[in-house]
Amino acid sequence: MSMDARGQSSERRAASEPKQESAQADEWVVALRPEGVLPPLFCVCAGGGDVFDYRDLALALPKDQPVYVFGVPPLAAGEGFPSVQRLAAICVAEARKRQRYGPYQLCGHSFGGLVVYEMAALLANEGQEVGLVALIDTLHPAFKRNMSAGERVQFQLSYTADRVAKYARNLKGGRIDRIVSDGFVFVRHRCKHLVWKLARAAFGRPGGQVPDAMRSDEMILVAAWHRYDPSTYIGRLVLLNAADRPPEYGGDRTLGWGKYSNGAIDIHILPGDHYSIMHPPHVQALVERIRPHLA
């Protein structure tokens, strides 16, 4: 009997997993659990565009809770980089095909939190009730953008001290693999940022068309992140933040939302880091915080 990475038999895991509308990974709307008597939980993918990032969350929720996940929608021919609001409008249209009236329950991990925030604003403007806006470790893009000079210096000093200490520990422990992995992540992040800046300079003008070679899902989301200008939403936000975020973010428990939100904010600090918060064993704590807010 074959075993997966978590030590479960693959046959047992397959039997327990939620059904999906389609087995094809290129479907941008996936029903991780289409059945259930409760109002659906609509989720939006993180910056990597992976709709199955929510699979463990769906497994941990009650059996009668439907779960849909929106990935990156296909763009019209000749369409440039879409805004977060444009992505939210497409997702709202899909959500309303599956649920005509509120209360709507929305959940977004990382970048997905920006989209569900804008979905909530759109639905509220349409007169629909929004029951839940859950942002899972979602950093507000203006967190760093609108820092004062002093705050920016403090942020950079904290970032540098933490990374130097981390590399020193790995070097002392002989963990060259971790040093190489961290270096790869750093270079990859910088390269993505550089590609976006070049694309914005070349194709960011009105009517500028983005070449097909640059229209990957990840680049679409990176572009939307950098251009994000939030709408106004006065409803309650539920922030579910990872306890293991790097220390430079520790000065603001709201990750920037406190300065820009117009409604109440519930803050929960949960075990795990930005990625592990979505998976066992930490996903159970995440579900325990979400469940009281579900219809």
Backbone as CSV, one residue per row, in Angstrom:
resi,resn,N_x,N_y,N_z,CA_x,CA_y,CA_z,C_x,C_y,C_z
1,MET,0.861,-1.190,0.000,0.000,0.000,0.000,0.893,1.233,0.000
2,SER,0.729,2.104,-0.988,1.601,3.264,-1.117,1.278,4.294,-0.051
3,MET,2.324,5.107,0.336,2.167,6.109,1.375,2.485,7.469,0.800
4,ASP,1.694,8.518,1.238,1.996,9.874,0.794,2.958,10.522,1.778
5,ALA,3.274,11.832,1.566,4.293,12.519,2.349,3.907,12.681,3.806
6,ARG,2.613,12.593,4.131,2.185,12.767,5.508,2.014,11.432,6.219
7,GLY,2.364,10.301,5.538,2.306,9.022,6.200,0.965,8.347,6.112
8,GLN,-0.015,8.950,5.418,-1.302,8.300,5.242,-1.232,7.385,4.032
9,SER,-2.056,6.362,4.012,-2.154,5.582,2.789,-2.853,6.426,1.749
10,SER,-2.380,6.378,0.515,-2.975,7.197,-0.536,-4.413,6.795,-0.794
11,GLU,-4.719,5.488,-0.616,-6.103,5.061,-0.835,-7.040,5.663,0.205
12,ARG,-6.600,5.671,1.497,-7.447,6.222,2.538,-7.630,7.716,2.342
13,ARG,-6.548,8.424,1.979,-6.647,9.863,1.783,-7.566,10.191,0.627
14,ALA,-7.475,9.469,-0.466,-8.331,9.725,-1.623,-9.794,9.533,-1.268
15,ALA,-10.082,8.535,-0.418,-11.463,8.283,-0.041,-12.027,9.392,0.823
16,SER,-11.159,10.094,1.585,-11.633,11.119,2.507,-11.631,12.513,1.907
17,GLU,-10.974,12.706,0.780,-10.878,14.040,0.203,-12.203,14.490,-0.391
18,PRO,-12.470,15.842,-0.349,-13.679,16.359,-0.962,-13.685,16.108,-2.466
19,LYS,-14.882,15.963,-3.012,-15.000,15.799,-4.457,-14.703,17.119,-5.147
20,GLN,-14.280,17.040,-6.402,-13.948,18.229,-7.165,-14.783,18.244,-8.442
21,GLU,-15.093,19.499,-8.913,-15.870,19.619,-10.140,-15.107,19.059,-11.326
22,SER,-13.803,19.254,-11.294,-12.991,18.795,-12.410,-11.636,18.363,-11.901
23,ALA,-11.090,17.321,-12.491,-9.762,16.858,-12.099,-8.673,17.616,-12.839
24,GLN,-9.048,18.470,-13.772,-8.064,19.190,-14.559,-7.537,20.368,-13.758
25,ALA,-6.202,20.480,-13.655,-5.594,21.531,-12.859,-5.773,22.914,-13.483
26,ASP,-6.149,22.985,-14.788,-6.270,24.289,-15.434,-7.663,24.890,-15.259
27,GLU,-8.566,24.231,-14.548,-9.858,24.820,-14.236,-9.639,25.924,-13.206
28,TRP,-10.169,27.125,-13.464,-9.881,28.222,-12.541,-10.908,28.316,-11.420
29,VAL,-12.042,27.625,-11.523,-13.002,27.526,-10.425,-13.122,26.049,-10.052
30,VAL,-12.801,25.724,-8.814,-12.815,24.332,-8.371,-13.701,24.208,-7.139
31,ALA,-14.592,23.234,-7.168,-15.409,22.923,-5.999,-14.706,21.832,-5.211
32,LEU,-14.006,22.223,-4.158,-13.362,21.222,-3.312,-14.404,20.413,-2.554
33,ARG,-15.550,21.045,-2.285,-16.692,20.317,-1.717,-17.976,20.968,-2.239
34,PRO,-18.574,20.435,-3.311,-19.780,21.042,-3.883,-21.041,20.778,-3.081
35,GLU,-21.075,19.661,-2.307,-22.286,19.313,-1.573,-22.298,20.013,-0.215
36,GLY,-23.518,20.166,0.339,-23.669,20.735,1.667,-24.852,21.666,1.738
37,VAL,-25.464,21.751,2.918,-26.678,22.556,3.084,-26.361,23.978,3.517
38,LEU,-25.128,24.264,3.910,-24.766,25.593,4.383,-24.422,26.511,3.217
39,PRO,-24.475,27.835,3.426,-23.986,28.762,2.393,-22.528,28.458,2.071
40,PRO,-22.135,28.502,0.816,-20.765,28.131,0.438,-19.721,29.055,1.064
41,LEU,-18.522,28.517,1.217,-17.357,29.323,1.548,-16.590,29.525,0.248
42,PHE,-16.499,30.770,-0.206,-15.802,31.097,-1.451,-14.388,31.564,-1.103
43,CYS,-13.396,30.864,-1.647,-11.995,31.158,-1.377,-11.310,31.632,-2.659
44,VAL,-10.238,32.391,-2.501,-9.479,32.895,-3.653,-8.019,32.508,-3.472
45,CYS,-7.395,32.085,-4.557,-6.022,31.574,-4.524,-5.022,32.633,-4.054
46,ALA,-3.920,32.159,-3.517,-2.803,33.019,-3.138,-2.002,33.401,-4.386
47,GLY,-0.874,34.066,-4.168,-0.104,34.606,-5.287,0.436,33.575,-6.252
48,GLY,0.556,32.328,-5.826,1.043,31.300,-6.741,-0.017,30.785,-7.694
49,GLY,-1.283,31.129,-7.442,-2.372,30.715,-8.326,-2.859,29.291,-8.112
50,ASP,-2.462,28.637,-6.998,-2.807,27.234,-6.770,-4.164,27.123,-6.076
51,VAL,-5.174,26.608,-6.786,-6.507,26.479,-6.211,-6.574,25.367,-5.169
52,PHE,-5.626,24.418,-5.219,-5.648,23.300,-4.279,-4.915,23.614,-2.971
53,ASP,-4.478,24.849,-2.805,-3.875,25.286,-1.554,-4.878,25.177,-0.401
54,TYR,-6.180,25.153,-0.722,-7.232,25.107,0.298,-7.729,23.683,0.575
55,ARG,-7.097,22.682,0.001,-7.604,21.320,0.144,-7.645,20.866,1.603
56,ASP,-6.587,21.149,2.368,-6.567,20.738,3.771,-7.590,21.518,4.588
57,LEU,-7.816,22.767,4.245,-8.838,23.561,4.929,-10.218,22.967,4.674
58,ALA,-10.494,22.602,3.431,-11.791,22.001,3.097,-11.994,20.683,3.828
59,LEU,-10.934,19.888,3.933,-11.024,18.602,4.633,-11.325,18.787,6.120
60,ALA,-10.826,19.873,6.707,-10.982,20.087,8.144,-12.313,20.749,8.506
61,LEU,-13.012,21.307,7.535,-14.304,21.948,7.792,-15.403,20.890,7.930
62,PRO,-16.554,21.260,8.526,-17.660,20.298,8.636,-18.081,19.752,7.277
63,LYS,-18.605,18.531,7.254,-18.952,17.846,6.010,-20.044,18.556,5.214
64,ASP,-20.891,19.341,5.911,-21.989,20.012,5.204,-21.627,21.426,4.776
65,GLN,-20.321,21.771,4.764,-19.867,23.087,4.356,-19.304,23.046,2.929
66,PRO,-20.041,23.553,1.932,-19.485,23.616,0.570,-18.301,24.585,0.506
67,VAL,-17.318,24.247,-0.314,-16.123,25.076,-0.462,-15.787,25.203,-1.945
68,TYR,-15.753,26.439,-2.434,-15.341,26.727,-3.807,-14.077,27.576,-3.763
69,VAL,-13.185,27.340,-4.718,-11.947,28.109,-4.792,-11.810,28.722,-6.179
70,PHE,-11.529,30.017,-6.211,-11.291,30.733,-7.467,-9.787,30.862,-7.684
71,GLY,-9.335,30.465,-8.867,-7.954,30.654,-9.254,-7.813,31.940,-10.061
72,VAL,-6.980,31.906,-11.082,-6.781,33.068,-11.948,-7.678,32.916,-13.163
73,PRO,-8.618,33.824,-13.370,-9.550,33.675,-14.489,-8.856,33.921,-15.822
74,PRO,-9.357,33.313,-16.886,-8.788,33.588,-18.215,-9.087,35.023,-18.617
75,LEU,-8.121,35.665,-19.249,-8.289,37.056,-19.670,-8.745,37.117,-21.114
76,ALA,-9.449,38.181,-21.431,-9.880,38.397,-22.810,-8.675,38.683,-23.691
77,ALA,-8.789,38.364,-24.969,-7.701,38.609,-25.914,-7.351,40.093,-25.926
78,GLY,-6.065,40.394,-25.765,-5.622,41.775,-25.787,-5.773,42.507,-24.474
79,GLU,-6.342,41.853,-23.460,-6.511,42.511,-22.165,-5.173,42.626,-21.452
80,GLY,-4.912,43.794,-20.859,-3.679,44.006,-20.123,-3.751,43.394,-18.746
81,PHE,-2.797,43.754,-17.885,-2.808,43.234,-16.516,-4.066,43.719,-15.809
82,PRO,-4.881,42.825,-15.266,-6.095,43.257,-14.575,-5.777,43.780,-13.177
83,SER,-6.634,44.658,-12.679,-6.512,45.139,-11.301,-7.109,44.106,-10.353
84,VAL,-6.862,44.289,-9.056,-7.485,43.423,-8.056,-9.002,43.556,-8.133
85,GLN,-9.495,44.792,-8.375,-10.940,45.007,-8.487,-11.526,44.256,-9.674
86,ARG,-10.789,44.185,-10.759,-11.256,43.456,-11.936,-11.344,41.950,-11.630
87,LEU,-10.336,41.427,-10.957,-10.367,40.018,-10.566,-11.535,39.754,-9.614
88,ALA,-11.764,40.683,-8.690,-12.858,40.524,-7.733,-14.207,40.524,-8.435
89,ALA,-14.380,41.380,-9.431,-15.653,41.448,-10.152,-15.943,40.136,-10.873
90,ILE,-14.913,39.531,-11.459,-15.093,38.244,-12.135,-15.475,37.168,-11.119
91,CYS,-14.816,37.178,-9.958,-15.112,36.184,-8.924,-16.516,36.373,-8.350
92,VAL,-16.945,37.613,-8.178,-18.298,37.869,-7.674,-19.339,37.316,-8.641
93,ALA,-19.110,37.518,-9.933,-20.052,37.005,-10.936,-20.156,35.484,-10.846
94,GLU,-19.013,34.808,-10.645,-19.024,33.353,-10.515,-19.682,32.918,-9.208
95,ALA,-19.428,33.651,-8.142,-20.028,33.307,-6.852,-21.549,33.421,-6.917
96,ARG,-22.043,34.442,-7.596,-23.487,34.665,-7.641,-24.191,33.649,-8.555
97,LYS,-23.430,32.987,-9.419,-24.005,31.877,-10.179,-24.317,30.700,-9.253
98,ARG,-23.562,30.590,-8.175,-23.707,29.466,-7.253,-24.514,29.818,-6.005
99,GLN,-24.659,31.121,-5.742,-25.431,31.597,-4.583,-26.015,32.960,-4.957
100,ARG,-27.314,33.021,-5.161,-27.928,34.260,-5.665,-27.912,35.384,-4.646
101,TYR,-28.114,35.037,-3.368,-28.226,36.064,-2.339,-27.333,35.719,-1.152
102,GLY,-27.043,36.752,-0.338,-26.208,36.578,0.840,-26.914,35.844,1.958
103,PRO,-26.262,35.608,3.051,-24.924,36.125,3.373,-23.815,35.364,2.648
104,TYR,-22.847,36.126,2.113,-21.712,35.531,1.416,-20.553,35.347,2.397
105,GLN,-19.867,34.228,2.249,-18.738,33.879,3.106,-17.480,33.811,2.244
106,LEU,-16.517,34.671,2.549,-15.347,34.853,1.698,-14.077,34.614,2.499
107,CYS,-13.104,33.992,1.849,-11.855,33.634,2.527,-10.705,33.733,1.525
108,GLY,-9.633,34.404,1.906,-8.493,34.547,1.002,-7.175,34.423,1.724
109,HIS,-6.303,33.572,1.211,-4.953,33.409,1.762,-4.001,34.309,1.002
110,SER,-3.188,35.097,1.727,-2.157,35.932,1.134,-2.786,36.891,0.114
111,PHE,-2.330,36.862,-1.153,-2.904,37.736,-2.171,-4.416,37.559,-2.284
112,GLY,-4.908,36.338,-2.085,-6.340,36.085,-2.187,-7.156,36.941,-1.237
113,GLY,-6.538,37.356,-0.108,-7.231,38.226,0.824,-7.585,39.570,0.226
114,LEU,-6.728,40.089,-0.661,-7.037,41.357,-1.329,-8.269,41.209,-2.203
115,VAL,-8.350,40.080,-2.909,-9.477,39.864,-3.822,-10.779,39.710,-3.043
116,VAL,-10.770,38.950,-1.933,-12.014,38.770,-1.193,-12.429,40.064,-0.512
117,TYR,-11.474,40.902,-0.121,-11.817,42.222,0.426,-12.574,43.034,-0.622
118,GLU,-12.073,43.021,-1.866,-12.744,43.759,-2.937,-14.067,43.102,-3.320
119,MET,-14.156,41.772,-3.232,-15.433,41.095,-3.454,-16.467,41.552,-2.434
120,ALA,-16.037,41.665,-1.177,-16.940,42.129,-0.126,-17.431,43.542,-0.410
121,ALA,-16.529,44.401,-0.863,-16.915,45.781,-1.176,-17.930,45.810,-2.320
122,LEU,-17.698,45.005,-3.348,-18.631,44.957,-4.485,-19.997,44.437,-4.054
123,LEU,-20.015,43.342,-3.296,-21.278,42.750,-2.852,-22.046,43.718,-1.951
124,ALA,-21.342,44.403,-1.063,-21.997,45.373,-0.184,-22.595,46.516,-1.000
125,ASN,-21.893,46.962,-2.026,-22.409,48.029,-2.889,-23.639,47.579,-3.674
126,GLU,-23.752,46.267,-3.912,-24.919,45.720,-4.593,-26.074,45.448,-3.629
127,GLY,-25.869,45.775,-2.351,-26.911,45.554,-1.359,-26.968,44.151,-0.813
128,GLN,-25.938,43.357,-1.059,-25.899,41.981,-0.575,-25.242,41.909,0.805
129,GLU,-25.707,40.965,1.618,-25.130,40.781,2.939,-23.839,39.971,2.834
130,VAL,-22.811,40.434,3.525,-21.533,39.724,3.589,-21.355,39.230,5.017
131,GLY,-21.312,37.924,5.183,-21.244,37.355,6.522,-19.838,37.174,7.045
132,LEU,-18.870,36.928,6.150,-17.503,36.662,6.578,-16.521,37.161,5.535
133,VAL,-15.518,37.914,5.993,-14.375,38.289,5.156,-13.134,37.878,5.942
134,ALA,-12.607,36.700,5.638,-11.463,36.138,6.354,-10.197,36.336,5.521
135,LEU,-9.236,37.030,6.083,-7.960,37.286,5.414,-6.887,36.469,6.125
136,ILE,-6.349,35.469,5.438,-5.369,34.568,6.036,-3.954,35.053,5.730
137,ASP,-3.320,35.630,6.740,-1.945,36.139,6.629,-1.785,37.017,5.387
138,THR,-2.703,37.958,5.231,-2.708,38.871,4.083,-2.081,40.197,4.466
139,LEU,-0.950,40.500,3.894,-0.282,41.775,4.116,-0.908,42.840,3.217
140,HIS,-1.303,43.969,3.818,-1.817,45.068,3.000,-0.660,45.646,2.184
141,PRO,-0.829,45.807,0.854,0.286,46.305,0.036,0.830,47.647,0.487
142,ALA,-0.005,48.468,1.128,0.451,49.781,1.589,1.226,49.696,2.898
143,PHE,1.362,48.499,3.468,2.096,48.320,4.724,3.489,48.934,4.619
144,LYS,4.190,48.634,3.542,5.528,49.193,3.335,5.497,50.451,2.478
145,ARG,4.547,50.509,1.562,4.493,51.612,0.603,4.356,52.963,1.297
146,ASN,3.570,53.023,2.370,3.287,54.300,3.033,4.027,54.476,4.354
147,MET,5.108,53.726,4.542,5.920,53.911,5.745,6.624,55.260,5.727
148,SER,6.809,55.813,6.911,7.644,57.000,7.020,9.105,56.588,6.817
149,ALA,9.985,57.582,6.661,11.401,57.275,6.461,11.963,56.517,7.664
150,GLY,11.569,56.930,8.874,12.042,56.258,10.081,11.536,54.828,10.183
151,GLU,10.266,54.626,9.846,9.682,53.278,9.880,10.354,52.374,8.860
152,ARG,10.673,52.934,7.704,11.316,52.136,6.665,12.724,51.698,7.085
153,VAL,13.445,52.606,7.739,14.782,52.268,8.221,14.707,51.175,9.280
154,GLN,13.753,51.313,10.214,13.594,50.308,11.266,13.210,48.952,10.689
155,PHE,12.345,48.969,9.690,11.926,47.732,9.035,13.127,47.045,8.395
156,GLN,13.956,47.820,7.685,15.095,47.236,6.989,16.143,46.717,7.970
157,LEU,16.342,47.447,9.070,17.310,46.989,10.076,16.856,45.672,10.702
158,SER,15.569,45.588,11.032,15.035,44.357,11.614,15.133,43.209,10.625
159,TYR,14.816,43.474,9.362,14.909,42.452,8.306,16.348,41.940,8.184
160,THR,17.309,42.861,8.103,18.704,42.475,7.899,19.244,41.681,9.087
161,ALA,18.935,42.144,10.314,19.427,41.459,11.512,18.870,40.042,11.591
162,ASP,17.593,39.877,11.273,16.981,38.550,11.344,17.579,37.608,10.311
163,ARG,17.787,38.098,9.085,18.313,37.223,8.036,19.763,36.854,8.290
164,VAL,20.562,37.803,8.773,21.964,37.506,9.077,22.045,36.453,10.174
165,ALA,21.206,36.615,11.226,21.204,35.637,12.320,20.770,34.263,11.815
166,LYS,19.789,34.255,10.922,19.296,32.989,10.373,20.372,32.284,9.557
167,TYR,21.060,33.038,8.680,22.109,32.434,7.860,23.271,31.952,8.737
168,ALA,23.571,32.715,9.803,24.662,32.325,10.703,24.328,31.010,11.420
169,ARG,23.066,30.863,11.865,22.662,29.618,12.520,22.760,28.436,11.566
170,ASN,22.307,28.647,10.323,22.368,27.561,9.348,23.810,27.196,8.995
171,LEU,24.665,28.229,8.901,26.069,27.978,8.582,26.756,27.239,9.725
172,LYS,26.469,27.661,10.953,27.056,27.017,12.121,26.586,25.568,12.237
173,GLY,25.329,25.309,11.878,24.789,23.955,11.952,25.072,23.121,10.716
174,GLY,25.805,23.690,9.774,26.136,22.945,8.564,24.964,22.751,7.626
175,ARG,23.911,23.579,7.757,22.726,23.440,6.917,22.894,24.232,5.624
176,ILE,23.809,23.785,4.791,24.064,24.463,3.524,22.819,24.390,2.622
177,ASP,22.055,23.295,2.755,20.857,23.148,1.940,19.867,24.272,2.203
178,ARG,19.733,24.682,3.481,18.815,25.757,3.810,19.328,27.100,3.303
179,ILE,20.636,27.302,3.369,21.217,28.547,2.861,20.964,28.667,1.365
180,VAL,21.182,27.568,0.632,20.950,27.573,-0.808,19.473,27.807,-1.114
181,SER,18.591,27.140,-0.355,17.153,27.301,-0.574,16.712,28.732,-0.318
182,ASP,17.173,29.321,0.791,16.808,30.702,1.104,17.356,31.660,0.053
183,GLY,18.573,31.394,-0.419,19.154,32.244,-1.458,18.366,32.170,-2.751
184,PHE,17.906,30.973,-3.088,17.106,30.812,-4.299,15.793,31.585,-4.200
185,VAL,15.140,31.485,-3.044,13.879,32.205,-2.843,14.101,33.707,-2.955
186,PHE,15.194,34.208,-2.354,15.495,35.637,-2.399,15.713,36.109,-3.835
187,VAL,16.540,35.383,-4.585,16.828,35.769,-5.971,15.568,35.694,-6.826
188,ARG,14.760,34.653,-6.624,13.526,34.498,-7.399,12.574,35.662,-7.144
189,HIS,12.444,36.051,-5.867,11.565,37.171,-5.527,12.051,38.455,-6.184
190,ARG,13.365,38.693,-6.126,13.905,39.909,-6.734,13.725,39.913,-8.244
191,CYS,13.900,38.757,-8.865,13.724,38.675,-10.322,12.281,38.946,-10.722
192,LYS,11.318,38.408,-9.953,9.910,38.666,-10.252,9.608,40.157,-10.155
193,HIS,10.164,40.804,-9.123,9.924,42.231,-8.941,10.518,43.024,-10.100
194,LEU,11.718,42.632,-10.555,12.360,43.327,-11.666,11.565,43.152,-12.954
195,VAL,11.107,41.924,-13.211,10.310,41.676,-14.423,9.040,42.515,-14.411
196,TRP,8.389,42.602,-13.238,7.183,43.426,-13.154,7.488,44.890,-13.445
197,LYS,8.592,45.426,-12.903,8.927,46.832,-13.141,9.195,47.086,-14.621
198,LEU,9.870,46.141,-15.265,10.136,46.291,-16.702,8.837,46.230,-17.506
199,ALA,7.951,45.299,-17.121,6.671,45.180,-17.821,5.824,46.425,-17.633
200,ARG,5.831,46.976,-16.430,5.045,48.187,-16.179,5.568,49.353,-17.007
201,ALA,6.903,49.459,-17.121,7.482,50.546,-17.901,7.171,50.400,-19.386
202,ALA,7.172,49.147,-19.877,6.975,48.923,-21.312,5.518,48.864,-21.726
203,PHE,4.661,48.283,-20.861,3.283,48.004,-21.282,2.224,48.606,-20.352
204,GLY,2.680,49.411,-19.389,1.740,49.941,-18.415,0.937,51.134,-18.891
205,ARG,1.267,51.698,-20.041,0.521,52.856,-20.538,-0.885,52.425,-20.956
206,PRO,-1.836,53.362,-20.985,-3.199,53.014,-21.411,-3.206,52.362,-22.788
207,GLY,-3.854,51.245,-22.887,-3.929,50.537,-24.161,-2.748,49.640,-24.431
208,GLY,-1.768,49.662,-23.523,-0.599,48.815,-23.723,-0.965,47.348,-23.602
209,GLN,-0.545,46.537,-24.571,-0.891,45.118,-24.585,0.258,44.293,-24.044
210,VAL,-0.059,43.385,-23.177,0.958,42.539,-22.545,1.267,41.351,-23.443
211,PRO,2.536,41.104,-23.759,2.885,39.941,-24.590,2.454,38.639,-23.922
212,ASP,2.070,37.674,-24.746,1.622,36.380,-24.217,2.691,35.718,-23.351
213,ALA,3.956,35.935,-23.685,5.038,35.302,-22.947,5.107,35.773,-21.497
214,MET,4.514,36.933,-21.220,4.566,37.485,-19.873,3.243,37.338,-19.133
215,ARG,2.263,36.707,-19.754,0.927,36.649,-19.166,0.721,35.358,-18.361
216,SER,1.703,35.008,-17.554,1.535,33.854,-16.682,0.611,34.228,-15.528
217,ASP,0.027,33.208,-14.900,-0.844,33.470,-13.759,-0.105,34.231,-12.670
218,GLU,1.116,33.799,-12.387,1.872,34.432,-11.303,2.169,35.887,-11.609
219,MET,2.530,36.202,-12.864,2.836,37.577,-13.219,1.584,38.448,-13.181
220,ILE,0.428,37.889,-13.552,-0.834,38.627,-13.471,-1.106,39.048,-12.035
221,LEU,-0.876,38.132,-11.081,-1.146,38.428,-9.683,-0.106,39.379,-9.102
222,VAL,1.155,39.239,-9.501,2.197,40.168,-9.058,1.871,41.583,-9.523
223,ALA,1.436,41.700,-10.782,1.090,43.008,-11.320,-0.082,43.621,-10.568
224,ALA,-1.086,42.815,-10.281,-2.260,43.314,-9.555,-1.865,43.764,-8.150
225,TRP,-0.983,43.018,-7.494,-0.520,43.383,-6.156,0.124,44.771,-6.149
226,HIS,1.050,44.998,-7.096,1.803,46.255,-7.111,0.933,47.457,-7.491
227,ARG,-0.165,47.215,-8.192,-1.027,48.319,-8.624,-2.217,48.527,-7.692
228,TYR,-2.289,47.778,-6.620,-3.501,47.754,-5.812,-3.789,49.083,-5.117
229,ASP,-5.004,49.569,-5.301,-5.516,50.759,-4.625,-6.859,50.357,-4.028
230,PRO,-6.938,50.118,-2.712,-8.132,49.508,-2.123,-9.387,50.363,-2.202
231,SER,-10.505,49.692,-2.351,-11.811,50.328,-2.284,-12.205,50.496,-0.819
232,THR,-13.371,51.087,-0.595,-13.871,51.278,0.768,-14.841,50.166,1.128
233,TYR,-14.588,49.525,2.267,-15.490,48.521,2.800,-15.596,48.744,4.300
234,ILE,-16.807,48.878,4.804,-16.989,49.236,6.207,-17.379,48.039,7.072
235,GLY,-17.396,46.841,6.481,-17.752,45.652,7.242,-16.600,45.124,8.073
236,ARG,-16.887,44.106,8.852,-15.908,43.495,9.737,-14.925,42.621,8.948
237,LEU,-13.651,42.695,9.331,-12.616,41.835,8.770,-12.141,40.871,9.849
238,VAL,-11.888,39.630,9.460,-11.314,38.638,10.364,-9.908,38.335,9.865
239,LEU,-8.904,38.792,10.607,-7.512,38.580,10.226,-6.977,37.345,10.947
240,LEU,-6.427,36.430,10.178,-5.891,35.174,10.710,-4.403,35.140,10.361
241,ASN,-3.597,35.668,11.264,-2.192,35.910,10.968,-1.291,34.810,11.513
242,ALA,-0.243,34.485,10.756,0.711,33.457,11.162,1.625,33.980,12.255
243,ALA,1.811,33.190,13.307,2.669,33.594,14.426,4.133,33.679,14.020
244,ASP,4.525,32.887,13.008,5.932,32.808,12.632,6.306,33.737,11.488
245,ARG,5.587,34.846,11.365,6.019,35.851,10.396,7.363,36.437,10.840
246,PRO,8.205,36.873,9.899,9.483,37.480,10.284,9.272,38.688,11.195
247,PRO,10.242,38.998,12.062,10.058,40.028,13.094,9.836,41.436,12.562
248,GLU,10.254,41.735,11.336,10.071,43.098,10.828,8.602,43.466,10.682
249,TYR,7.712,42.459,10.689,6.285,42.732,10.578,5.601,42.838,11.944
250,GLY,6.381,42.662,13.001,5.783,42.590,14.330,5.251,43.895,14.868
251,GLY,5.593,45.031,14.258,5.140,46.315,14.771,3.680,46.600,14.532
252,ASP,3.032,45.858,13.662,1.616,46.100,13.355,0.902,44.760,13.257
253,ARG,0.131,44.426,14.279,-0.563,43.131,14.324,-1.629,43.028,13.242
254,THR,-2.058,44.157,12.674,-3.072,44.117,11.621,-2.457,43.976,10.230
255,LEU,-1.122,43.929,10.136,-0.415,43.815,8.845,-0.842,44.922,7.878
256,GLY,-1.085,46.114,8.425,-1.416,47.271,7.595,-2.893,47.578,7.479
257,TRP,-3.758,46.606,7.787,-5.194,46.810,7.590,-5.781,47.798,8.586
258,GLY,-5.158,47.940,9.744,-5.674,48.858,10.748,-5.697,50.299,10.279
259,LYS,-4.745,50.671,9.415,-4.673,52.050,8.925,-5.657,52.333,7.802
260,TYR,-6.120,51.268,7.125,-6.884,51.489,5.901,-8.284,50.890,5.935
261,SER,-8.585,50.082,6.960,-9.913,49.499,7.062,-10.871,50.499,7.695
262,ASN,-12.126,50.477,7.252,-13.145,51.374,7.771,-14.119,50.667,8.705
263,GLY,-13.874,49.400,9.000,-14.764,48.638,9.869,-14.003,47.983,11.001
264,ALA,-14.715,47.170,11.779,-14.092,46.455,12.891,-13.152,45.372,12.374
265,ILE,-12.143,45.061,13.170,-11.169,44.028,12.803,-11.013,43.056,13.960
266,ASP,-11.218,41.763,13.672,-10.910,40.700,14.632,-9.555,40.111,14.253
267,ILE,-8.636,40.055,15.199,-7.287,39.565,14.923,-7.040,38.273,15.689
268,HIS,-6.591,37.247,14.965,-6.227,35.966,15.568,-4.800,35.625,15.136
269,ILE,-3.931,35.368,16.075,-2.555,34.948,15.784,-2.502,33.427,15.911
270,LEU,-2.175,32.762,14.807,-2.257,31.296,14.754,-0.885,30.670,14.550
271,PRO,-0.706,29.434,15.004,0.593,28.762,14.845,0.919,28.506,13.379
272,GLY,2.222,28.549,13.083,2.668,28.289,11.716,3.238,29.522,11.064
273,ASP,3.765,29.337,9.857,4.262,30.464,9.072,3.302,30.736,7.915
274,HIS,3.726,31.566,6.993,2.843,32.011,5.915,2.294,30.853,5.091
275,TYR,3.054,29.769,4.986,2.640,28.632,4.172,2.051,27.502,5.020
276,SER,2.707,27.185,6.146,2.262,26.039,6.933,0.940,26.283,7.641
277,ILE,0.520,27.529,7.759,-0.756,27.837,8.399,-1.929,27.175,7.671
278,MET,-1.735,26.838,6.392,-2.799,26.259,5.581,-2.822,24.732,5.616
279,HIS,-1.871,24.122,6.319,-1.721,22.670,6.240,-1.568,22.063,7.639
280,PRO,-1.811,20.735,7.754,-1.672,20.082,9.052,-0.256,20.248,9.595
281,PRO,-0.117,20.380,10.917,-1.208,20.338,11.911,-1.873,21.684,12.160
282,HIS,-1.321,22.768,11.575,-1.783,24.105,11.932,-3.154,24.459,11.360
283,VAL,-3.572,23.781,10.284,-4.836,24.142,9.662,-6.010,23.939,10.615
284,GLN,-5.877,23.034,11.574,-6.969,22.793,12.521,-7.245,24.039,13.369
285,ALA,-6.192,24.725,13.795,-6.363,25.968,14.553,-7.016,27.039,13.687
286,LEU,-6.668,27.048,12.401,-7.278,27.991,11.461,-8.780,27.751,11.349
287,VAL,-9.163,26.501,11.208,-10.578,26.151,11.093,-11.338,26.509,12.368
288,GLU,-10.713,26.293,13.521,-11.372,26.610,14.795,-11.697,28.095,14.912
289,ARG,-10.882,28.957,14.286,-11.145,30.402,14.321,-12.170,30.820,13.269
290,ILE,-12.235,30.079,12.163,-13.176,30.429,11.101,-14.582,29.954,11.406
291,ARG,-14.718,28.762,11.990,-16.027,28.132,12.182,-17.050,29.009,12.898
292,PRO,-16.687,29.739,13.974,-17.706,30.557,14.645,-18.295,31.660,13.777
293,HIS,-17.592,32.007,12.700,-18.072,33.089,11.827,-18.907,32.559,10.658
294,LEU,-18.940,31.236,10.480,-19.696,30.657,9.372,-21.179,30.564,9.716
295,ALA,-22.011,30.692,8.683,-23.462,30.591,8.888,-23.826,29.204,9.348
